[in-house]
Amino acid sequence: MKQLPSDFDATLRPGRFAAACAYLGAGFSVFRLSPGSKLPATKWRNSQVTRPTTPLLESWFAKTENNVGLVLGSVSGNALALDFDDRDLARFAFDLGRLAQETFVQETPRGYHVLLRTPRGPMATTTHRSHGIPLDVKGEGGYIIAAPSALLHGGTYKSLSPGLRVAAVDAREVGAFIAWLESEWPGARAARRRCDRGVQGVFEDFEARDARPSVLKLASNPTRRSVQK
């Protein structure tokens, strides 16, 4: 087995059990990943249907270097993650500091995770890379690596949020947001399909039906439309 760097265990090991308990308390199904890795340490099928107990978490994370994984989808209250593999794309879409006050956001070695919940049902895990945007939606059947995990090559996962609040949004709004990115992000393909009413109209309809501002709209980057194609 490859030896971990001398500073690896000192970085985050003491907080992993506490973090795992906090994630469990926030409604997530938590499971163990191999030390320094994104890969499950063991079969995790049961974690997709049942959340673990605190004693089980203790056996997985106390006095170990296991990384922390969060299962998404129905077992975690219909949780999903917008997995940005490009920092510029995430900053184009959001004021990340403001968003982190409204829902759980973490920095990853390559980008950011934005955690949300869709109360009416889970979303499927999908990728939008073929549409020109380095974004995956991690939902049913998917998982993410969670802070304070660290990778063997030195990358770490760091929370940007003061707590574990996860905002609820309509799944259709997530779809409208992604369609907007596909139409506006400079790196996306030139040929795109658009709804007749337009993506902006979809957002306005959501706001008209709900007195509360949408999280995806509320934390939008006010300068994002100035990016030139």
Contacts in CASP RR format, 6 or more apart in sequence:
PFRMAT RR
TARGET T0000
AUTHOR 0000-0000-0000
METHOD contacts of the structure
MODEL  1
MKQLPSDFDATLRPGRFAAACAYLGAGFSVFRLSPGSKLPATKWRNSQVT
RPTTPLLESWFAKTENNVGLVLGSVSGNALALDFDDRDLARFAFDLGRLA
QETFVQETPRGYHVLLRTPRGPMATTTHRSHGIPLDVKGEGGYIIAAPSA
LLHGGTYKSLSPGLRVAAVDAREVGAFIAWLESEWPGARAARRRCDRGVQ
GVFEDFEARDARPSVLKLASNPTRRSVQK
2 152 0 8 1.000
4 35 0 8 1.000
4 36 0 8 1.000
4 65 0 8 1.000
4 152 0 8 1.000
5 152 0 8 1.000
5 154 0 8 1.000
8 35 0 8 1.000
8 36 0 8 1.000
8 65 0 8 1.000
8 150 0 8 1.000
8 152 0 8 1.000
9 65 0 8 1.000
11 148 0 8 1.000
11 150 0 8 1.000
11 156 0 8 1.000
12 148 0 8 1.000
12 149 0 8 1.000
12 150 0 8 1.000
12 156 0 8 1.000
13 64 0 8 1.000
13 65 0 8 1.000
15 148 0 8 1.000
16 61 0 8 1.000
16 64 0 8 1.000
16 66 0 8 1.000
16 67 0 8 1.000
16 68 0 8 1.000
16 148 0 8 1.000
16 149 0 8 1.000
17 57 0 8 1.000
17 58 0 8 1.000
17 61 0 8 1.000
17 62 0 8 1.000
19 61 0 8 1.000
19 68 0 8 1.000
19 146 0 8 1.000
19 147 0 8 1.000
19 148 0 8 1.000
20 30 0 8 1.000
20 57 0 8 1.000
20 60 0 8 1.000
20 61 0 8 1.000
20 68 0 8 1.000
21 54 0 8 1.000
21 57 0 8 1.000
22 164 0 8 1.000
23 30 0 8 1.000
23 68 0 8 1.000
23 70 0 8 1.000
23 146 0 8 1.000
23 164 0 8 1.000
24 30 0 8 1.000
24 51 0 8 1.000
24 52 0 8 1.000
24 54 0 8 1.000
24 57 0 8 1.000
25 164 0 8 1.000
26 104 0 8 1.000
26 164 0 8 1.000
26 166 0 8 1.000
27 51 0 8 1.000
27 76 0 8 1.000
27 77 0 8 1.000
27 79 0 8 1.000
28 51 0 8 1.000
28 70 0 8 1.000
28 71 0 8 1.000
28 76 0 8 1.000
28 79 0 8 1.000
29 47 0 8 1.000
29 48 0 8 1.000
29 50 0 8 1.000
29 51 0 8 1.000
29 52 0 8 1.000
29 70 0 8 1.000
29 71 0 8 1.000
29 75 0 8 1.000
29 76 0 8 1.000
30 47 0 8 1.000
30 51 0 8 1.000
30 52 0 8 1.000
30 57 0 8 1.000
30 68 0 8 1.000
30 69 0 8 1.000
30 70 0 8 1.000
30 71 0 8 1.000
30 146 0 8 1.000
31 40 0 8 1.000
31 44 0 8 1.000
31 47 0 8 1.000
31 52 0 8 1.000
31 60 0 8 1.000
31 69 0 8 1.000
31 71 0 8 1.000
31 143 0 8 1.000
32 40 0 8 1.000
32 41 0 8 1.000
32 42 0 8 1.000
32 60 0 8 1.000
32 61 0 8 1.000
32 64 0 8 1.000
32 66 0 8 1.000
32 67 0 8 1.000
32 68 0 8 1.000
32 69 0 8 1.000
33 39 0 8 1.000
33 40 0 8 1.000
33 41 0 8 1.000
33 66 0 8 1.000
33 67 0 8 1.000
33 68 0 8 1.000
33 69 0 8 1.000
33 145 0 8 1.000
33 149 0 8 1.000
34 40 0 8 1.000
34 41 0 8 1.000
34 66 0 8 1.000
34 67 0 8 1.000
35 64 0 8 1.000
35 65 0 8 1.000
35 66 0 8 1.000
35 67 0 8 1.000
35 152 0 8 1.000
36 65 0 8 1.000
36 67 0 8 1.000
36 149 0 8 1.000
36 150 0 8 1.000
36 151 0 8 1.000
36 152 0 8 1.000
37 67 0 8 1.000
37 151 0 8 1.000
37 152 0 8 1.000
38 67 0 8 1.000
38 145 0 8 1.000
38 151 0 8 1.000
41 60 0 8 1.000
41 66 0 8 1.000
44 71 0 8 1.000
44 143 0 8 1.000
47 71 0 8 1.000
47 75 0 8 1.000
48 71 0 8 1.000
48 75 0 8 1.000
48 141 0 8 1.000
49 75 0 8 1.000
50 75 0 8 1.000
51 75 0 8 1.000
51 76 0 8 1.000
52 60 0 8 1.000
60 66 0 8 1.000
61 68 0 8 1.000
67 145 0 8 1.000
67 149 0 8 1.000
67 150 0 8 1.000
67 151 0 8 1.000
68 145 0 8 1.000
68 146 0 8 1.000
68 147 0 8 1.000
68 148 0 8 1.000
68 149 0 8 1.000
69 143 0 8 1.000
69 144 0 8 1.000
69 145 0 8 1.000
69 146 0 8 1.000
69 149 0 8 1.000
70 76 0 8 1.000
70 79 0 8 1.000
70 143 0 8 1.000
70 144 0 8 1.000
70 145 0 8 1.000
70 146 0 8 1.000
71 141 0 8 1.000
71 142 0 8 1.000
71 143 0 8 1.000
72 79 0 8 1.000
72 80 0 8 1.000
72 81 0 8 1.000
72 122 0 8 1.000
72 125 0 8 1.000
72 138 0 8 1.000
72 139 0 8 1.000
72 140 0 8 1.000
72 141 0 8 1.000
72 142 0 8 1.000
72 143 0 8 1.000
72 144 0 8 1.000
73 79 0 8 1.000
73 80 0 8 1.000
73 122 0 8 1.000
73 123 0 8 1.000
73 139 0 8 1.000
73 140 0 8 1.000
73 141 0 8 1.000
73 142 0 8 1.000
74 121 0 8 1.000
74 122 0 8 1.000
74 140 0 8 1.000
77 117 0 8 1.000
77 122 0 8 1.000
78 117 0 8 1.000
78 118 0 8 1.000
78 119 0 8 1.000
78 120 0 8 1.000
78 121 0 8 1.000
78 122 0 8 1.000
78 123 0 8 1.000
79 115 0 8 1.000
79 116 0 8 1.000
79 117 0 8 1.000
79 139 0 8 1.000
79 166 0 8 1.000
80 115 0 8 1.000
80 116 0 8 1.000
80 117 0 8 1.000
80 118 0 8 1.000
80 122 0 8 1.000
80 123 0 8 1.000
80 137 0 8 1.000
80 138 0 8 1.000
80 139 0 8 1.000
80 174 0 8 1.000
81 113 0 8 1.000
81 114 0 8 1.000
81 115 0 8 1.000
81 116 0 8 1.000
81 137 0 8 1.000
81 138 0 8 1.000
81 139 0 8 1.000
81 144 0 8 1.000
82 113 0 8 1.000
82 114 0 8 1.000
82 116 0 8 1.000
82 135 0 8 1.000
82 137 0 8 1.000
82 174 0 8 1.000
83 108 0 8 1.000
83 113 0 8 1.000
83 135 0 8 1.000
83 136 0 8 1.000
83 137 0 8 1.000
83 138 0 8 1.000
83 144 0 8 1.000
84 90 0 8 1.000
84 93 0 8 1.000
84 111 0 8 1.000
84 112 0 8 1.000
84 113 0 8 1.000
84 114 0 8 1.000
84 134 0 8 1.000
84 135 0 8 1.000
85 110 0 8 1.000
85 111 0 8 1.000
85 134 0 8 1.000
85 135 0 8 1.000
85 136 0 8 1.000
86 110 0 8 1.000
86 111 0 8 1.000
86 134 0 8 1.000
86 135 0 8 1.000
87 110 0 8 1.000
87 111 0 8 1.000
87 112 0 8 1.000
89 133 0 8 1.000
89 134 0 8 1.000
89 135 0 8 1.000
89 181 0 8 1.000
89 185 0 8 1.000
90 96 0 8 1.000
90 111 0 8 1.000
90 112 0 8 1.000
90 114 0 8 1.000
91 221 0 8 1.000
92 185 0 8 1.000
92 221 0 8 1.000
92 224 0 8 1.000
92 227 0 8 1.000
93 177 0 8 1.000
93 181 0 8 1.000
93 220 0 8 1.000
93 221 0 8 1.000
93 224 0 8 1.000
94 114 0 8 1.000
94 219 0 8 1.000
94 220 0 8 1.000
94 221 0 8 1.000
95 219 0 8 1.000
95 220 0 8 1.000
95 221 0 8 1.000
95 222 0 8 1.000
96 105 0 8 1.000
96 112 0 8 1.000
96 160 0 8 1.000
96 219 0 8 1.000
97 105 0 8 1.000
97 160 0 8 1.000
97 219 0 8 1.000
98 218 0 8 1.000
98 219 0 8 1.000
99 105 0 8 1.000
99 114 0 8 1.000
99 215 0 8 1.000
99 219 0 8 1.000
100 160 0 8 1.000
100 161 0 8 1.000
100 162 0 8 1.000
101 161 0 8 1.000
101 162 0 8 1.000
102 165 0 8 1.000
102 167 0 8 1.000
102 215 0 8 1.000
102 218 0 8 1.000
102 219 0 8 1.000
103 114 0 8 1.000
103 115 0 8 1.000
103 116 0 8 1.000
103 161 0 8 1.000
103 165 0 8 1.000
103 166 0 8 1.000
103 167 0 8 1.000
103 215 0 8 1.000
104 114 0 8 1.000
104 115 0 8 1.000
104 159 0 8 1.000
104 161 0 8 1.000
104 163 0 8 1.000
104 164 0 8 1.000
104 165 0 8 1.000
104 166 0 8 1.000
105 112 0 8 1.000
105 113 0 8 1.000
105 114 0 8 1.000
105 115 0 8 1.000
105 159 0 8 1.000
105 160 0 8 1.000
105 161 0 8 1.000
106 112 0 8 1.000
106 113 0 8 1.000
106 115 0 8 1.000
106 146 0 8 1.000
106 147 0 8 1.000
106 157 0 8 1.000
106 158 0 8 1.000
106 159 0 8 1.000
106 160 0 8 1.000
106 161 0 8 1.000
107 157 0 8 1.000
107 158 0 8 1.000
107 159 0 8 1.000
107 160 0 8 1.000
108 145 0 8 1.000
108 157 0 8 1.000
109 151 0 8 1.000
109 154 0 8 1.000
109 155 0 8 1.000
109 156 0 8 1.000
109 157 0 8 1.000
112 160 0 8 1.000
113 144 0 8 1.000
115 166 0 8 1.000
116 166 0 8 1.000
116 167 0 8 1.000
116 168 0 8 1.000
116 169 0 8 1.000
116 174 0 8 1.000
116 215 0 8 1.000
117 166 0 8 1.000
117 167 0 8 1.000
117 168 0 8 1.000
117 169 0 8 1.000
118 168 0 8 1.000
118 169 0 8 1.000
118 170 0 8 1.000
118 171 0 8 1.000
118 174 0 8 1.000
119 168 0 8 1.000
120 170 0 8 1.000
120 171 0 8 1.000
121 171 0 8 1.000
122 139 0 8 1.000
122 140 0 8 1.000
123 137 0 8 1.000
123 139 0 8 1.000
123 140 0 8 1.000
123 171 0 8 1.000
123 174 0 8 1.000
124 137 0 8 1.000
124 139 0 8 1.000
124 140 0 8 1.000
125 136 0 8 1.000
125 137 0 8 1.000
125 138 0 8 1.000
125 139 0 8 1.000
125 140 0 8 1.000
125 141 0 8 1.000
125 142 0 8 1.000
126 136 0 8 1.000
126 137 0 8 1.000
127 135 0 8 1.000
127 136 0 8 1.000
127 137 0 8 1.000
128 135 0 8 1.000
128 136 0 8 1.000
128 137 0 8 1.000
128 178 0 8 1.000
128 181 0 8 1.000
128 182 0 8 1.000
129 135 0 8 1.000
129 136 0 8 1.000
131 182 0 8 1.000
131 188 0 8 1.000
131 189 0 8 1.000
131 192 0 8 1.000
132 182 0 8 1.000
132 185 0 8 1.000
132 187 0 8 1.000
132 188 0 8 1.000
132 189 0 8 1.000
133 178 0 8 1.000
133 181 0 8 1.000
133 182 0 8 1.000
133 185 0 8 1.000
133 187 0 8 1.000
133 188 0 8 1.000
135 178 0 8 1.000
135 181 0 8 1.000
137 174 0 8 1.000
137 178 0 8 1.000
138 144 0 8 1.000
145 157 0 8 1.000
146 157 0 8 1.000
147 156 0 8 1.000
147 157 0 8 1.000
147 158 0 8 1.000
147 159 0 8 1.000
148 156 0 8 1.000
148 157 0 8 1.000
148 158 0 8 1.000
148 159 0 8 1.000
149 156 0 8 1.000
149 157 0 8 1.000
150 156 0 8 1.000
150 157 0 8 1.000
167 215 0 8 1.000
169 214 0 8 1.000
169 215 0 8 1.000
169 216 0 8 1.000
170 206 0 8 1.000
172 202 0 8 1.000
172 206 0 8 1.000
173 202 0 8 1.000
173 203 0 8 1.000
173 206 0 8 1.000
173 214 0 8 1.000
173 216 0 8 1.000
174 216 0 8 1.000
176 199 0 8 1.000
176 202 0 8 1.000
176 203 0 8 1.000
176 206 0 8 1.000
177 199 0 8 1.000
177 203 0 8 1.000
177 216 0 8 1.000
179 194 0 8 1.000
179 195 0 8 1.000
179 199 0 8 1.000
179 202 0 8 1.000
180 199 0 8 1.000
180 200 0 8 1.000
180 203 0 8 1.000
181 188 0 8 1.000
182 188 0 8 1.000
182 189 0 8 1.000
182 192 0 8 1.000
183 192 0 8 1.000
183 194 0 8 1.000
183 199 0 8 1.000
184 224 0 8 1.000
184 225 0 8 1.000
184 227 0 8 1.000
186 227 0 8 1.000
186 228 0 8 1.000
186 229 0 8 1.000
195 202 0 8 1.000
203 214 0 8 1.000
203 216 0 8 1.000
203 217 0 8 1.000
206 214 0 8 1.000
206 217 0 8 1.000
207 213 0 8 1.000
207 214 0 8 1.000
207 217 0 8 1.000
END
